[in-house]
Amino acid sequence: MKGLQRSISRGPRLTAPTLKMDIPFTKVVDIDGTAVGFGTVPLAALPEGNILIHGIILNLTSMTRVGTDISATFLGDTGLGTTPLSDGTMTAGDVDLIASGTTIIAVAGVAPAQRRVSPSTINDAPIDNTAGALEVNLNILIDDADIADDDQLTVVGSLHVSYVVLGDD
């Protein structure tokens, strides 16, 4: 065996293991109903360092209204991001893991199951979490016509994340 293969086999192996988070969750999300309803719930803390995410799958088994200030046939959007939603729009870090997508129309106050998958471009650049403060946040919007006041949703599902920690500064 000569050449590159021999060089590679003799040198140190500099590999970072691919890690996976599998997190089932049942969470109550406070929805601010001032205009467009919005709320956030953290699902997981990201590890400290520069993180290269290979892919994310979010399975939402159900979203159920808790009170009656959210319509029984509510419609809205969900997204996954490293920052919590702070207003009635999802932009930048609010949806940097999985882009905003329309929820399926609820029936009798319960939105049916939905599966959301990260885009293939998510792994183009590492996420800088060298400060160790970033989380995976489920961000939710409820259409203005479907919410009268502050309320809550119970969300049930699972989160699957495959990633590599490329090191820390």
Buried (B, 14 or more C-beta within 10 A) or exposed (E): EEEEEEEEEEEEEEEEEEEEBEEEBEEEBBBBBEEBBBBBBEBBEBBBBBBBBBBBBBBBBBBBBBBEBBBEEBBBBBBBBBBBBEEBBBEEBBBBBBBBBEBEEBEEBBBEEBEBEBEEEBBEEBBEBBEEEBBBBBBBBBBEEBBEEBBBBBBBBBBBBBBBBEEEE
